[in-house]
Amino acid sequence: ELETSAAGRARAAEGGGGLLASLFSIAPRVPSGIYVHGSPGSGKTFLMDMLHDQLSFSNKHRTHFHSFMLAIHRGLHRLRGQRKAGANVLEALTEELIGDAAVLFLDELQVIDVADAMLMKNLYDCLRKRGVVLVATSNRQPDELYSQGINRDLFLPFIAALHETTVVTSLDHGVDYRLIKSRKRAKKVLFHPLDDYNRRQFNDFFIELSDGYATTPVTIYVNARVLHWERVVVPKRILRCTFDELCNRPLGSADYVALSKAFSTIFIEDVPMLRGAHQSQARRLITLMDVLYEAKVKVVVLAAAEPRKLYQGDGFLGGDEGFAFDRTVSRLMECASADYLASSDWTTSGGFDLLAASSTLGEDEIQTIWARFDVDRDGAVPMDELEAMLEALSEAALGHNNVSPEVLESATRFIDLNQDGLIQMDEFKEFARRYGLRVKDER
């Protein structure tokens, strides 16, 4: 049925809806979606990805709930400033984000934030109006979503819509496959408790992965904000930081997404026991692990206790957040499994992302910047122009020309691919692609 629906949407997009449909705005029947819920590690994401891969059509979109809602909020802020009052910016935004997708695969649907909760019904209505089928996974059954949230009565219509338009399936079979996989370990990445022995083991592993390179301070730009990190092994894309640096300051999904794009491995030390005074920190840890797990970033942790004992169980996290922390424990355990550790490289030789926010410039914008520096049109620019070129890229992508010394050092080392002392056009574009500045493919 999903295959048939996708084919119908493709024909409609090509103008195949026919005169009658266009006159009377007849929308195609949208098949029922799928809502799979279960405890952490029960196989929800595995099954969802299997379905995604088995569908033969290309107009499908798979994303994590955190990433999707982050894009929604960013887009709403931008579009509201561009459109007249009363315009349905949510409809425009869903079209922009998922294009002609017939099926939206949404992993780990977990509504905690009130801003997300108030959007869900209208957002889902926009998706259904476009004929999009939802395939979602969650730790909670629909009736338990946003269970202790503010103004929950305004959220209930979304729950009713889920029951009406999806087949709700439980995977609560009492087995956590992540914990089973974590018993087969390739390397020790969870060190506890916080004693001298584990600190030495943690530090020795960091030195091993650093491969002789020293740490250096790094600045990451996330939208208009600046984040400083003191201990980064730039050539290996390794970040070493404390729990307080990650979770005891006002960071959110956007910041953690930027980190997941900038680093291959993150060493986190001094994770404390989480008690009643650590509500905000625990919530940030939940979000952090969701993002890093989705991006397959390696995580090495030095903590006061093993993951299952970090949360003291005094009730400071209730409802959805309690379930979410169970997911965090499960993911920390899986981060130690051989399968997870083999899913990506520990380090990436190369250097730091030019712009961790991964802005997008078109080929024409890149060409315009290049032309400003290639004044004699011979296809090459001297290396001493590199800093000015990076500043121009930053200004075009993020609206500022702040290029940190470590970014310049990274670019100096890696942009001259053929080592001839000159920057070629293809080297310039390749550096932008590899180190964070995504270049639109306009072919």
C-alpha positions as CSV (number, residue, x, y, z in Angstrom):
1,E,0.0,0.0,0.0
2,L,2.9,2.4,0.7
3,E,4.4,1.6,-2.6
4,T,1.1,2.4,-4.4
5,S,0.7,5.6,-2.5
6,A,4.2,6.7,-3.3
7,A,3.7,6.0,-7.0
8,G,0.5,8.0,-6.9
9,R,2.2,11.0,-5.3
10,A,5.0,10.8,-7.9
11,R,2.4,10.9,-10.7
12,A,0.6,13.8,-9.1
13,A,3.9,15.7,-8.8
14,E,4.4,15.3,-12.5
15,G,0.9,16.6,-13.3
16,G,-0.8,13.3,-13.6
17,G,-3.7,14.0,-11.2
18,G,-6.1,14.7,-14.1
19,L,-8.5,17.6,-14.8
20,L,-11.2,16.3,-12.4
21,A,-8.8,16.0,-9.5
22,S,-7.4,19.5,-10.1
23,L,-10.9,21.0,-10.4
24,F,-12.3,19.5,-7.2
25,S,-9.0,19.2,-5.2
26,I,-9.4,15.5,-4.7
27,A,-6.7,14.3,-2.4
28,P,-5.5,10.7,-2.7
29,R,-6.4,8.4,0.2
30,V,-3.5,8.3,2.6
31,P,-2.6,4.8,3.9
32,S,-2.4,4.2,7.6
33,G,1.0,4.8,9.2
34,I,2.8,2.8,11.8
35,Y,3.6,3.7,15.4
36,V,5.9,1.3,17.1
37,H,6.6,1.7,20.8
38,G,8.6,-0.2,23.3
39,S,11.3,-0.1,25.9
40,P,14.9,1.0,25.0
41,G,16.8,-1.6,23.0
42,S,13.7,-3.5,21.9
43,G,14.5,-3.3,18.2
44,K,12.2,-0.4,17.1
45,T,14.7,1.5,15.1
46,F,16.1,-1.7,13.6
47,L,12.6,-2.6,12.3
48,M,11.9,0.9,11.1
49,D,15.2,1.1,9.2
50,M,14.5,-2.4,7.7
51,L,11.2,-1.1,6.3
52,H,12.8,2.1,5.0
53,D,15.4,0.0,3.1
54,Q,12.9,-2.4,1.7
55,L,10.7,0.2,0.1
56,S,11.7,0.5,-3.5
57,F,10.8,4.1,-4.1
58,S,13.1,7.1,-3.4
59,N,10.5,9.7,-2.2
60,K,10.9,8.8,1.5
61,H,12.5,10.7,4.4
62,R,14.2,9.3,7.5
63,T,15.2,11.5,10.5
64,H,15.4,11.7,14.2
65,F,12.7,13.5,16.1
66,H,15.2,15.9,17.8
67,S,16.7,16.9,14.5
68,F,13.3,17.2,12.8
69,M,11.8,19.5,15.5
70,L,15.0,21.5,15.6
71,A,14.7,22.1,11.8
72,I,11.0,23.0,12.3
73,H,11.6,25.6,14.9
74,R,14.5,27.1,13.0
75,G,12.4,27.2,9.8
76,L,9.4,28.8,11.5
77,H,11.6,31.6,12.9
78,R,13.0,32.3,9.5
79,L,9.8,32.0,7.5
80,R,7.7,34.1,9.8
81,G,10.1,37.0,9.2
82,Q,9.6,36.6,5.4
83,R,5.9,36.0,5.0
84,K,2.9,38.2,5.5
85,A,0.7,37.7,8.6
86,G,-1.7,34.8,8.3
87,A,0.4,32.8,5.9
88,N,0.5,29.1,6.7
89,V,4.3,29.0,7.3
90,L,4.0,25.4,8.7
91,E,2.7,24.1,5.4
92,A,5.5,25.8,3.5
93,L,8.0,24.5,5.9
94,T,7.0,20.9,5.7
95,E,7.2,21.1,1.9
96,E,10.7,22.6,2.3
97,L,11.9,20.0,4.8
98,I,10.6,16.7,3.3
99,G,10.0,17.7,-0.4
100,D,7.9,15.1,-2.2
101,A,8.4,12.4,0.4
102,A,5.5,9.9,0.6
103,V,6.6,8.4,3.9
104,L,8.2,10.2,6.8
105,F,10.3,7.9,9.1
106,L,10.5,9.6,12.5
107,D,12.8,7.9,15.1
108,E,12.4,8.3,18.9
109,L,9.2,10.5,19.0
110,Q,9.5,11.8,22.5
111,V,7.6,15.0,23.4
112,I,8.9,16.8,26.5
113,D,9.2,20.4,25.4
114,V,6.0,22.5,25.5
115,A,7.0,24.3,22.2
116,D,7.1,20.9,20.5
117,A,3.8,19.8,22.1
118,M,1.9,22.8,20.9
119,L,3.0,22.3,17.3
120,M,2.4,18.6,16.9
121,K,-1.3,18.5,15.9
122,N,-1.0,21.2,13.3
123,L,2.3,19.8,12.0
124,Y,0.7,16.3,11.6
125,D,-2.3,17.8,9.9
126,C,0.1,19.4,7.4
127,L,1.8,16.1,6.7
128,R,-1.5,14.3,6.2
129,K,-2.8,17.0,4.0
130,R,0.3,16.5,1.8
131,G,-0.5,12.7,1.7
132,V,2.5,11.8,3.9
133,V,2.4,8.6,5.8
134,L,4.1,8.6,9.3
135,V,6.2,5.7,10.4
136,A,7.3,6.5,14.0
137,T,9.1,4.8,16.9
138,S,8.8,5.8,20.5
139,N,9.5,4.6,24.0
140,R,5.9,5.6,25.0
141,Q,2.6,4.4,23.7
142,P,0.5,7.3,22.2
143,D,-1.6,7.8,25.3
144,E,1.5,8.3,27.5
145,L,3.1,11.0,25.3
146,Y,3.7,14.3,27.1
147,S,2.0,12.7,30.1
148,Q,2.9,15.5,32.7
149,G,3.2,18.3,30.3
150,I,1.9,21.9,30.5
151,N,-1.4,22.4,28.8
152,R,-1.6,18.8,27.9
153,D,-5.3,19.1,26.9
154,L,-4.1,21.1,23.8
155,F,-1.8,18.1,22.9
156,L,-4.6,15.4,23.2
157,P,-5.9,16.0,19.6
158,F,-2.5,14.9,18.3
159,I,-2.8,11.6,20.3
160,A,-6.3,11.1,18.9
161,A,-4.9,11.7,15.4
162,L,-2.2,9.1,15.9
163,H,-4.8,6.5,17.0
164,E,-7.0,7.3,14.0
165,T,-4.3,7.3,11.3
166,T,-1.6,4.8,12.4
167,V,-1.4,1.1,13.4
168,V,-0.1,1.2,17.0
169,T,2.3,-1.8,17.7
170,S,4.1,-2.7,21.0
171,L,7.5,-4.2,21.1
172,D,7.6,-4.6,24.9
173,H,9.0,-8.1,25.1
174,G,11.4,-7.6,28.0
175,V,14.6,-7.9,26.0
176,D,17.2,-5.0,25.6
177,Y,19.3,-6.0,22.5
178,R,21.7,-3.1,23.2
179,L,22.6,-4.6,26.5
180,I,23.1,-8.0,24.9
181,K,25.4,-6.4,22.3
182,S,27.3,-4.5,24.9
183,R,28.5,-7.7,26.5
184,K,30.6,-8.2,23.4
185,R,33.1,-5.4,23.8
186,A,36.0,-4.4,21.5
187,K,37.4,-1.7,23.8
188,K,36.6,-0.4,27.3
189,V,34.9,3.0,26.9
190,L,32.9,3.2,30.1
191,F,35.2,3.9,33.1
192,H,33.8,4.0,36.6
193,P,34.0,4.9,39.5
194,L,35.9,8.1,39.7
195,D,39.1,6.8,41.2
196,D,42.8,7.1,40.3
197,Y,42.9,3.8,38.5
198,N,40.0,4.6,36.1
199,R,41.4,8.2,35.6
200,R,44.7,6.7,34.4
201,Q,42.9,4.2,32.1
202,F,40.7,7.0,30.7
203,N,43.7,9.3,30.2
204,D,45.8,6.5,28.6
205,F,43.1,5.8,26.1
206,F,42.8,9.5,25.2
207,I,46.6,9.6,24.7
208,E,46.5,6.5,22.5
209,L,43.8,7.9,20.2
210,S,45.5,11.3,20.1
211,D,48.5,9.7,18.4
212,G,51.0,12.2,19.7
213,Y,49.0,15.3,18.8
214,A,48.6,18.0,21.4
215,T,45.2,19.5,22.4
216,T,44.3,23.0,21.3
217,P,41.4,25.4,22.1
218,V,38.7,25.4,19.4
219,T,35.8,27.8,18.8
220,I,32.6,26.5,17.2
221,Y,29.9,28.8,15.7
222,V,26.3,27.6,16.1
223,N,24.0,30.0,14.4
224,A,24.9,33.4,16.0
225,R,26.4,31.9,19.1
226,V,30.0,31.0,19.9
227,L,31.1,27.9,21.9
228,H,34.6,27.5,23.2
229,W,36.2,24.1,23.8
230,E,39.6,24.0,25.5
231,R,40.9,20.5,24.7
232,V,40.5,19.4,21.1
233,V,42.9,17.2,19.1
234,V,42.3,18.9,15.8
235,P,43.9,16.5,13.3
236,K,42.0,13.5,14.9
237,R,38.7,15.3,15.5
238,I,38.6,14.3,19.2
239,L,37.0,16.5,21.9
240,R,37.9,16.0,25.6
241,C,35.6,17.8,28.0
242,T,33.9,17.5,31.4
243,F,30.3,16.7,32.1
244,D,29.9,20.2,33.4
245,E,31.1,21.7,30.1
246,L,28.5,19.6,28.2
247,C,25.5,19.5,30.6
248,N,26.0,22.2,33.2
249,R,25.6,25.2,30.9
250,P,22.7,26.2,28.6
251,L,23.3,24.0,25.6
252,G,20.6,22.4,23.5
253,S,20.0,20.2,20.5
254,A,21.5,22.6,18.0
255,D,24.8,22.7,20.0
256,Y,25.0,18.9,20.3
257,V,24.2,18.5,16.6
258,A,27.1,20.8,15.8
259,L,29.4,18.7,18.0
260,S,28.3,15.5,16.4
261,K,29.3,17.0,13.0
262,A,32.6,18.3,14.2
263,F,34.0,15.3,16.1
264,S,34.5,11.6,15.6
265,T,35.1,10.8,19.3
266,I,34.1,12.7,22.5
267,F,35.7,12.0,25.8
268,I,33.4,13.0,28.7
269,E,34.9,12.9,32.2
270,D,33.6,13.5,35.8
271,V,30.0,12.4,35.2
272,P,28.4,12.6,38.7
273,M,25.7,10.8,40.4
274,L,22.5,12.4,39.2
275,R,20.2,13.5,42.1
276,G,17.4,16.0,42.6
277,A,19.7,19.0,42.1
278,H,20.6,17.8,38.6
279,Q,17.3,17.9,36.7
280,S,18.5,20.3,34.0
281,Q,21.8,18.4,33.6
282,A,20.1,15.1,33.3
283,R,17.8,16.4,30.6
284,R,20.8,17.7,28.6
285,L,22.5,14.4,29.0
286,I,19.4,12.7,27.5
287,T,19.5,15.1,24.5
288,L,23.2,14.8,24.1
289,M,23.2,11.0,23.9
290,D,20.2,11.0,21.5
291,V,22.2,13.2,19.1
292,L,25.5,11.4,19.5
293,Y,24.0,8.0,19.1
294,E,22.1,9.0,16.0
295,A,25.3,10.4,14.5
296,K,27.4,7.3,15.5
297,V,29.9,9.4,17.4
298,K,32.2,7.4,19.7
299,V,31.7,8.3,23.4
300,V,34.3,7.5,26.1
301,V,32.9,8.2,29.6
302,L,34.5,8.5,33.0
303,A,31.7,8.4,35.6
304,A,30.9,8.0,39.2
305,A,29.0,4.8,38.5
306,E,27.9,2.5,35.7
307,P,25.1,3.9,33.6
308,R,22.3,2.0,35.2
309,K,23.3,3.4,38.6
310,L,23.9,7.1,37.7
311,Y,20.3,8.0,38.2
312,Q,19.5,7.7,41.9
313,G,15.8,7.1,41.4
314,D,14.4,9.7,43.8
315,G,11.7,10.7,41.3
316,F,13.2,14.0,40.1
317,L,12.7,12.7,36.5
318,G,9.1,11.7,36.0
319,G,6.9,10.7,33.1
320,D,8.4,11.0,29.7
321,E,11.8,12.1,31.1
322,G,12.1,9.0,33.2
323,F,11.5,6.8,30.1
324,A,14.0,9.0,28.2
325,F,16.7,8.5,30.8
326,D,16.2,4.7,30.5
327,R,16.9,5.2,26.8
328,T,20.1,7.1,27.6
329,V,21.3,4.3,29.9
330,S,20.6,1.8,27.1
331,R,22.5,3.9,24.6
332,L,25.5,4.4,26.9
333,M,25.7,0.7,27.3
334,E,25.5,0.1,23.5
335,C,28.3,2.6,22.9
336,A,30.5,0.0,24.5
337,S,29.4,-2.8,22.1
338,A,31.6,-4.1,19.4
339,D,28.9,-3.4,16.7
340,Y,28.6,0.3,17.7
341,L,32.4,0.7,17.9
342,A,32.8,-0.8,14.5
343,S,30.1,1.5,12.9
344,S,32.4,4.4,12.3
345,D,36.1,5.5,12.6
346,W,37.5,6.4,16.0
347,T,39.4,9.3,14.5
348,T,39.2,11.1,11.2
349,S,42.5,12.3,9.8
350,G,41.9,15.7,8.3
351,G,41.1,18.5,10.7
352,F,38.3,20.6,12.1
353,D,35.2,21.5,10.3
354,L,35.4,24.9,8.6
355,L,31.9,25.7,9.9
356,A,30.5,23.2,12.4
357,A,27.0,24.5,11.7
358,S,27.2,23.0,8.2
359,S,25.8,25.9,6.3
360,T,25.0,25.6,2.6
361,L,26.3,27.7,-0.3
362,G,25.4,27.2,-3.9
363,E,28.0,26.6,-6.6
364,D,27.4,30.1,-7.9
365,E,28.2,31.7,-4.5
366,I,31.3,29.6,-4.2
367,Q,32.3,30.7,-7.8
368,T,31.7,34.4,-6.9
369,I,33.9,34.2,-3.8
370,W,36.6,32.4,-5.9
371,A,36.5,35.1,-8.6
372,R,37.2,37.8,-6.0
373,F,40.6,36.3,-5.3
374,D,41.5,34.7,-8.7
375,V,42.1,38.1,-10.2
376,D,44.3,37.0,-13.1
377,R,41.8,34.1,-13.9
378,D,44.6,31.5,-14.1
379,G,42.7,29.0,-11.8
380,A,45.0,29.4,-8.9
381,V,45.3,31.6,-5.8
382,P,48.4,32.0,-3.6
383,M,48.2,30.3,-0.1
384,D,48.7,33.7,1.6
385,E,45.2,34.6,0.5
386,L,43.7,31.7,2.4
387,E,42.6,33.5,5.5
388,A,40.8,36.2,3.5
389,M,39.0,33.5,1.5
390,L,37.9,31.7,4.6
391,E,36.6,34.9,6.0
392,A,34.6,35.5,2.8
393,L,33.1,32.0,3.1
394,S,32.2,32.5,6.7
395,E,30.5,35.9,5.9
396,A,28.5,34.4,3.1
397,A,27.4,31.3,5.1
398,L,26.9,32.6,8.6
399,G,26.9,36.4,8.4
400,H,30.2,36.9,10.2
401,N,33.8,36.7,9.2
402,N,35.2,35.3,12.4
403,V,37.7,32.6,11.4
404,S,39.5,31.1,14.4
405,P,43.2,30.4,14.3
406,E,42.6,26.6,14.6
407,V,40.4,26.7,11.5
408,L,43.0,28.6,9.6
409,E,45.7,26.1,10.8
410,S,43.5,23.2,9.7
411,A,42.8,24.7,6.3
412,T,46.5,25.6,5.8
413,R,47.4,22.0,6.4
414,F,44.8,20.3,4.3
415,I,43.5,22.5,1.5
416,D,46.6,22.3,-0.7
417,L,45.9,18.7,-1.9
418,N,48.6,18.5,-4.5
419,Q,51.2,20.4,-2.3
420,D,52.1,22.9,-5.0
421,G,51.8,26.0,-2.7
422,L,48.7,27.2,-4.6
423,I,45.0,26.9,-4.0
424,Q,43.2,25.4,-7.0
425,M,39.4,25.9,-7.5
426,D,38.7,22.2,-7.0
427,E,40.8,22.1,-3.9
428,F,38.9,25.1,-2.5
429,K,35.5,23.4,-3.1
430,E,36.7,20.0,-1.9
431,F,37.9,21.6,1.4
432,A,34.5,23.2,1.8
433,R,32.7,19.9,1.2
434,R,34.9,17.9,3.5
435,Y,35.1,20.2,6.5
436,G,31.6,21.4,7.1
437,L,30.6,24.0,4.5
438,R,28.1,22.0,2.5
439,V,28.1,23.0,-1.2
440,K,24.8,22.5,-3.0
441,D,24.9,20.2,-6.0
442,E,23.1,22.3,-8.6
443,R,23.6,19.9,-11.5
